[in-house]
Amino acid sequence: DEMSKSQREYYLREQMRAIKNELGEHDPKGEEMEELRQRILDAGMPEAVQTEALKQLGRLERMHPDASEASMLRTYLDWMIDLPWNKSTEDNLDIERAQKILDEDHYDLSKVKDRILEFLAVRKLKPKNVKGPILCFCGPPGVGKTSLGKSIARSMGREYFRIALGGVKDEAEIRGHRRTYVGAMPGKIIQALKQVKTNNPVIVLDEIDKLGSDFRGDPSAAMLEVLDPEQNHSFRDNYLNVDFDLSNVLFIATANVVENIPPALRDRMEMIHISGYTENDKLLITKKHIIGRQMENNGITTDDVEFTDEGIKYLIAHYTREAGLRNLEREVGSICRKVAKLKVTGLTEKVIVTPEKVSEFLGAPKYLRDESRKENQIGIATGLAWTQAGGEVLYVEALKMKGKGGLVLTGQMGDVMKESATAAMSYARANAKDFGIPEDWSDNWTVHVHMPAGAIPKDGPSAGITMATAIISLMTDTPVRSDVAMTGEVTLQGR
């Protein structure tokens, strides 16, 4: 009577085993169950979880080994035992070391690096109860969002796991299937934790803006629980059906277009915008990272090829037009391969990559800059446009033709821009007197506004001023200064 229940059970089980040994009966199932029980007790589960696991083990013991449910229960118990309930890696809180690693892997990106160093500093001052932040890096393709996750893991000394969410349409992929289904398995988050064997890895949720949703459910809604630091300490996977604590995981999401992320999900994450790189940034990155990597990939050394700064600048300006670095890396790789071919076919001298050499290797330039106009002209105003690769200088041209008033608009303009042009025209006509435009000007002339910027579709509230300037310059026969570029909208009041 004094004995506690568990000790009594243990005692009785040992007696059973002793009796069976006496009778010469070998009991493989009993041994297997004992081993499973021991593994459950050693797994370091929280109390409620351990109770559930032992309950399922009890069901398994009473079941015929050939029953279909037996194999399912075995798999379930294996999952429960293999999860890192209390295994975590020690964070490396040396901030200088972390800074060094982050700088080694990525140039600039100071906002992101600061955020990680702040996290480590807080960890150092308050080791207990720091929820892992949930960051979302958003920016154009090729600026290093995913690889940044990897170097963050390296700088903190944590395990790294990447989950690709592109095209995930089924919420069971996040939250797991119920065990009653054939082939049921836990969701991607629990699978990741089993694979890294620690409960505080860095998990990169790649392309979170590409999560689809259809009749099978909405995975972005299942993500709400995973990415909420207030809720994810008791994340319940449908397969495990017990709570797992995700609050130690450092989640990093990446996205190209923030607008595609549902508002509720966006609200839970700390947005860090990573803009594209300027040409100077690209020059430094090419020298520091890309050239060395491509030389190694293509089996050549610094004895075979040397890149001049002018050559690199020419390559960046005339062969790539992007915010990220992927095309730039391809073009550098292309030059390295051509050098490798020359080396193999018997060329012994070192290749110096100058702008002329770049053209010789890669053919005619793919992108040419508009020459900036030297003289001031009537009806031609310079505008500025934002693109993901930094920006462009655009020219707005206005022309008058004999005709009965009216406005003709051409060039790749979206609706917003057409409205800006109409507003600019109305403003000019309404204030004709102030500008010294004859009253009957618009009865005699038709105005044609054109944006000759190639095939870049443009739409956005930023060309109103430029159009108004071009139109008024045309109506008053006043040249526009060619060395001033402008951006901004115009209202009907001329503000």
C-alpha positions in Angstrom: 0.0 0.0 0.0 2.9 2.4 0.8 4.2 2.0 -2.8 3.4 4.6 -5.3 1.3 3.5 -8.3 4.2 3.7 -10.8 6.5 1.7 -8.6 3.9 -0.9 -8.0 3.4 -1.3 -11.8 7.1 -1.5 -12.3 7.4 -4.2 -9.6 4.5 -6.2 -11.1 5.9 -5.9 -14.6 9.3 -7.2 -13.4 7.5 -10.1 -11.7 5.7 -10.9 -14.9 9.0 -10.9 -16.7 10.6 -13.1 -14.1 7.7 -15.6 -14.3 7.9 -15.7 -18.1 11.7 -16.3 -17.9 11.0 -19.2 -15.4 8.6 -20.7 -17.8 11.1 -20.3 -20.6 8.8 -18.0 -22.5 10.6 -15.4 -24.5 8.6 -12.2 -24.8 9.9 -9.9 -27.6 6.9 -7.7 -27.5 7.2 -7.0 -23.8 10.9 -6.1 -24.2 10.1 -3.8 -27.1 7.4 -2.1 -25.1 9.7 -1.7 -22.1 12.3 -0.1 -24.4 9.7 2.3 -25.8 8.5 3.2 -22.3 12.1 3.9 -21.3 12.7 6.1 -24.4 9.5 8.1 -23.6 10.6 8.7 -20.1 14.0 9.8 -21.3 12.7 12.2 -24.0 12.3 15.1 -21.6 8.7 15.7 -22.6 6.5 18.1 -20.6 4.2 16.3 -18.1 1.0 16.5 -20.1 2.7 15.3 -23.3 4.4 12.4 -21.4 1.0 11.3 -20.0 -0.5 11.3 -23.5 2.5 9.3 -24.9 2.3 6.7 -22.1 -1.5 6.4 -22.6 -0.9 5.6 -26.3 1.8 3.2 -25.4 -0.7 1.4 -23.1 -3.2 1.1 -26.0 -0.4 -0.3 -28.2 0.5 -2.9 -25.5 -3.1 -4.2 -25.5 -3.4 -4.3 -29.2 -2.6 -7.2 -31.5 0.7 -6.5 -33.2 -0.8 -7.1 -36.7 -3.7 -4.6 -36.3 -3.5 -1.8 -38.8 -3.7 0.8 -36.0 -0.6 -0.7 -34.2 1.8 0.4 -36.9 0.2 3.9 -36.8 0.7 4.1 -33.1 4.3 3.0 -33.4 5.0 5.7 -35.9 3.3 8.3 -33.7 5.3 7.3 -30.6 8.5 7.4 -32.7 7.7 11.0 -33.7 6.9 11.9 -30.1 10.2 10.4 -28.9 12.3 12.0 -31.6 11.1 15.6 -31.2 13.5 17.9 -29.3 11.3 18.7 -26.3 14.1 20.0 -24.2 17.1 19.9 -26.5 18.4 23.3 -27.5 21.7 24.7 -28.8 23.6 27.2 -26.7 23.4 30.7 -28.3 26.8 32.3 -29.1 26.3 35.7 -27.7 29.7 37.2 -28.7 28.4 40.3 -30.6 31.7 41.2 -32.2 32.0 37.7 -33.7 28.4 37.9 -34.9 29.1 41.2 -36.6 32.2 39.8 -38.3 30.3 36.8 -39.7 27.4 38.9 -40.9 29.8 41.4 -42.6 31.8 38.5 -44.2 28.7 37.1 -45.9 26.8 40.3 -46.9 27.8 43.8 -47.8 25.9 46.7 -46.2 22.3 45.7 -45.1 23.0 47.5 -41.9 19.3 47.5 -40.7 19.0 43.8 -40.7 22.4 43.2 -39.1 21.6 45.8 -36.3 18.3 43.9 -35.6 20.2 40.6 -35.1 22.9 42.2 -32.9 20.1 43.8 -30.8 18.5 40.4 -30.3 21.8 39.0 -29.1 22.4 41.9 -26.8 19.0 41.5 -25.2 19.6 37.7 -24.9 22.8 38.5 -23.1 21.2 40.9 -20.6 18.1 38.8 -20.1 18.8 35.1 -20.9 15.5 33.8 -19.7 12.1 34.3 -21.5 13.1 36.1 -24.7 10.7 35.2 -27.4 12.3 34.7 -30.7 11.5 37.7 -33.0 9.6 37.1 -36.2 11.2 39.0 -39.0 10.1 39.4 -42.5 12.7 40.4 -45.1 11.0 41.9 -48.1 12.6 43.1 -51.2 13.2 42.3 -54.9 14.7 38.9 -56.0 18.4 38.4 -55.7 19.2 40.8 -52.9 20.2 38.1 -50.5 17.2 37.5 -48.2 17.4 33.8 -48.0 21.2 33.6 -47.7 21.0 36.2 -44.9 19.0 33.7 -42.9 21.8 31.2 -43.2 24.4 33.7 -42.0 22.2 34.8 -39.1 22.1 31.1 -38.0 25.8 30.9 -38.4 26.5 34.1 -36.4 24.3 32.9 -33.5 25.6 29.4 -33.5 22.1 27.9 -34.1 20.9 25.2 -36.5 19.4 26.4 -39.8 16.4 25.1 -41.7 14.7 26.4 -44.7 11.0 25.7 -45.6 10.0 26.7 -49.1 6.4 27.9 -49.0 6.1 28.7 -52.7 3.0 26.9 -54.0 1.9 25.4 -50.7 -1.9 25.3 -51.0 -2.8 22.8 -48.3 -3.0 23.9 -44.7 -2.2 20.4 -43.5 1.4 21.0 -44.8 1.7 23.6 -42.1 -0.4 22.0 -39.3 -0.2 18.3 -40.1 -3.0 15.7 -40.8 -5.1 14.0 -38.3 -3.8 10.6 -37.4 -6.9 8.8 -38.7 -5.8 9.5 -42.3 -3.7 6.9 -44.2 -0.2 8.3 -44.6 -0.8 11.1 -42.1 2.3 13.0 -41.0 3.0 16.2 -39.0 3.3 19.6 -40.7 6.5 21.1 -42.1 7.3 23.0 -38.9 7.3 19.9 -36.7 9.2 18.0 -39.4 11.9 20.7 -39.5 12.3 20.5 -35.7 12.7 16.7 -35.8 15.3 17.1 -38.5 17.5 19.8 -36.8 17.1 18.0 -33.4 16.9 21.3 -31.4 14.0 23.4 -30.4 15.7 26.8 -31.1 16.8 26.7 -34.7 16.6 29.6 -37.2 13.8 28.6 -39.6 13.5 30.5 -42.9 10.0 30.5 -44.3 10.9 31.2 -47.9 8.5 33.1 -50.3 5.7 33.6 -47.7 4.0 35.9 -50.2 3.5 32.9 -52.6 1.3 30.8 -50.3 -1.7 29.8 -52.3 -5.2 29.0 -51.0 -7.9 26.8 -52.5 -10.7 24.4 -51.5 -8.3 22.5 -49.2 -7.9 25.4 -46.9 -5.8 28.5 -46.4 -2.3 27.8 -45.3 -1.6 31.5 -44.6 -4.3 31.3 -41.9 -2.6 28.3 -40.4 0.6 30.4 -40.4 -1.0 32.9 -38.1 -0.6 30.7 -35.1 3.0 29.7 -36.0 4.1 33.3 -36.4 2.5 34.8 -33.4 4.8 35.1 -30.4 1.8 35.3 -28.0 0.3 32.0 -29.3 3.1 29.8 -30.6 4.3 28.7 -27.2 1.4 26.2 -27.4 1.4 25.3 -31.1 -0.8 22.3 -31.7 0.0 20.1 -34.6 -3.0 18.0 -35.8 -0.9 14.9 -36.0 0.8 15.1 -32.5 -2.4 16.5 -30.9 -0.3 17.9 -28.0 1.2 21.4 -27.6 4.7 22.1 -28.7 6.5 25.2 -27.7 7.8 27.2 -30.8 8.6 30.4 -28.9 12.4 29.7 -28.9 12.5 29.4 -32.7 13.8 32.4 -34.6 11.4 32.6 -37.6 12.6 34.6 -40.7 10.1 35.0 -43.5 11.1 36.3 -46.9 8.8 37.9 -49.5 9.1 39.8 -52.8 5.8 41.6 -52.7 4.5 42.6 -49.2 1.0 43.4 -50.6 0.4 39.7 -51.3 0.8 38.7 -47.6 -2.7 38.7 -45.9 -2.9 41.7 -43.5 -3.4 39.6 -40.4 -0.2 37.7 -41.1 1.7 40.9 -42.1 0.7 42.4 -38.7 2.4 39.6 -36.8 5.8 40.1 -38.4 8.4 42.8 -38.1 9.0 44.0 -41.6 12.5 44.8 -42.7 12.7 46.2 -46.2 15.8 45.3 -48.2 16.1 47.6 -51.1 18.2 46.9 -54.2 21.9 47.7 -54.5 23.2 50.8 -56.2 26.0 50.6 -58.8 28.6 51.4 -56.3 27.3 48.7 -53.9 27.4 46.2 -56.8 31.0 47.2 -57.7 32.1 46.5 -54.1 30.1 43.2 -53.9 31.5 42.0 -57.2 35.1 42.6 -56.1 34.6 41.2 -52.6 32.3 38.2 -53.2 31.3 37.4 -56.8 34.6 37.4 -58.7 36.3 35.0 -56.2 33.3 32.7 -56.2 33.0 32.5 -60.0 36.8 32.0 -60.5 36.7 29.1 -58.1 33.6 27.6 -59.8 35.2 27.8 -63.2 38.6 26.6 -62.3 40.7 29.7 -63.0 42.9 31.8 -60.7 44.1 35.4 -60.4 47.0 34.5 -62.6 44.6 34.0 -65.5 42.3 37.0 -65.3 42.1 40.4 -63.6 39.0 42.5 -63.5 39.6 46.3 -63.7 37.2 48.6 -61.8 36.2 50.3 -65.2 35.5 46.9 -66.7 33.2 45.9 -63.7 31.4 49.3 -63.8 30.8 48.9 -67.6 29.5 45.4 -67.1 27.1 46.5 -64.3 25.8 49.5 -66.2 25.4 48.0 -69.7 24.6 44.3 -69.1 22.4 44.2 -66.1 19.4 46.2 -64.9 18.1 44.6 -61.7 17.9 45.3 -58.0 19.5 42.0 -57.0 22.8 40.3 -58.1 21.8 37.2 -59.9 22.2 38.4 -63.5 25.4 40.2 -62.5 26.7 36.9 -61.2 25.8 35.1 -64.4 27.6 37.7 -66.6 30.7 37.5 -64.4 30.5 33.7 -64.7 30.2 34.0 -68.4 33.4 36.0 -68.6 35.2 33.5 -66.4 34.1 30.6 -68.6 35.4 32.3 -71.7 38.7 32.9 -69.9 38.7 29.2 -69.0 38.2 28.2 -72.6 41.0 30.5 -73.7 43.3 28.9 -71.1 42.5 25.4 -72.2 43.0 26.2 -75.9 46.6 27.4 -75.1 46.4 31.1 -74.3 49.1 31.8 -71.7 48.9 35.5 -71.0 46.7 37.0 -68.3 43.3 38.4 -69.5 42.7 42.0 -68.2 39.0 42.7 -68.2 38.5 46.3 -69.5 35.3 47.7 -70.9 36.5 46.8 -74.4 37.2 43.2 -73.3 33.7 43.0 -71.7 32.1 44.0 -75.1 34.3 41.5 -76.9 33.3 38.6 -74.5 29.6 39.4 -74.0 28.6 41.1 -77.3 26.9 44.4 -77.7 25.6 46.1 -74.5 22.1 45.1 -73.6 21.2 48.4 -71.9 22.1 51.9 -72.9 21.5 54.9 -70.8 19.6 57.9 -72.3 22.2 60.5 -73.0 21.4 63.5 -70.8 20.2 66.4 -72.9 22.6 69.3 -73.0 20.5 72.1 -74.4 17.2 73.4 -73.0 14.3 72.6 -75.2 10.6 73.7 -75.4 8.1 71.0 -74.3 10.6 68.5 -73.0 10.8 68.0 -69.2 12.9 65.5 -67.3 11.1 63.3 -64.8 12.3 60.7 -62.3 10.8 57.2 -61.9 11.3 54.6 -59.2 12.2 51.1 -60.5 13.3 48.1 -58.4 16.8 48.5 -59.8 17.1 52.0 -58.3 15.5 54.4 -60.7 15.4 55.9 -64.1 15.4 59.3 -65.7 12.5 59.7 -68.0 11.7 62.4 -70.5 8.2 63.7 -71.0 7.7 65.3 -74.4 4.8 67.6 -75.4 4.1 68.7 -78.9 1.5 71.1 -80.3 -0.3 70.5 -83.6 -2.9 72.6 -85.5 -6.3 71.4 -84.4 -9.4 72.0 -82.3 -8.0 71.6 -78.7 -7.8 68.2 -76.9 -5.1 66.1 -75.5 -3.5 63.0 -77.0 -1.5 60.7 -74.7 0.9 57.9 -75.8 3.7 55.9 -74.2 3.3 53.1 -71.7 1.2 55.1 -69.3 -1.2 53.5 -66.7 -4.5 55.0 -65.7 -3.0 57.0 -62.9 -0.6 58.7 -65.2 -3.3 59.5 -67.8 -5.3 61.2 -65.0 -2.2 63.2 -64.0 -1.8 64.4 -67.6 -5.5 65.5 -67.8 -5.2 67.3 -64.5 -2.0 69.0 -65.7 -3.7 70.1 -68.9 -6.8 71.5 -67.0 -4.5 73.4 -64.6 -2.6 75.0 -67.5 -5.8 76.0 -69.2 -7.5 77.3 -66.1 -4.5 79.5 -65.2 -3.7 80.6 -68.8 -3.8 84.3 -67.8 -1.2 83.9 -65.0 1.2 82.2 -67.4 0.6 84.7 -70.3 -1.0 82.1 -72.5 -3.5 83.5 -75.1 -7.1 82.7 -74.1 -7.9 81.0 -77.4 -4.7 78.9 -77.4 -6.5 75.6 -76.8 -9.0 76.3 -79.6 -6.2 76.4 -82.1 -3.8 73.7 -81.0 -4.0 70.0 -80.0 -1.5 68.9 -77.4 0.2 65.5 -77.7 2.0 64.2 -74.5 4.4 61.2 -75.0 6.7 59.3 -72.7 9.4 57.7 -74.8 10.8 55.4 -72.2 10.9 52.1 -74.1 8.8 49.3 -72.8 8.8 50.0 -69.1 5.1 50.1 -68.1 4.8 53.0 -65.7 2.0 53.8 -63.3 2.1 55.7 -60.2 1.4 59.1 -58.8 4.7 60.8 -59.7 4.7 62.4 -63.1 2.2 65.1 -62.7 4.7 67.9 -62.2 6.8 66.8 -65.1 3.8 66.7 -67.4 2.5 70.1 -66.2 5.9 71.6 -66.8 6.1 70.2 -70.3 2.6 71.4 -71.3 3.1 74.9 -69.9 6.5 75.2 -71.5 4.8 74.3 -74.8 2.0 76.8 -74.4 4.3 79.7 -73.4 7.2 78.8 -75.7 9.6 78.7 -72.8 12.5 76.2 -72.8 12.7 73.9 -69.8 16.0 73.6 -68.0 17.6 70.3 -69.0 19.7 69.9 -65.8 16.7 69.7 -63.4 14.7 66.5 -63.0 11.5 66.4 -61.0 9.1 63.9 -59.5 5.8 64.4 -57.8 2.0 64.8 -58.4 0.1 67.9 -59.3 -3.3 68.9 -58.0 -6.0 70.9 -59.9 -5.0 73.9 -57.7 -1.5 73.6 -59.0 -0.1 72.3 -55.7 
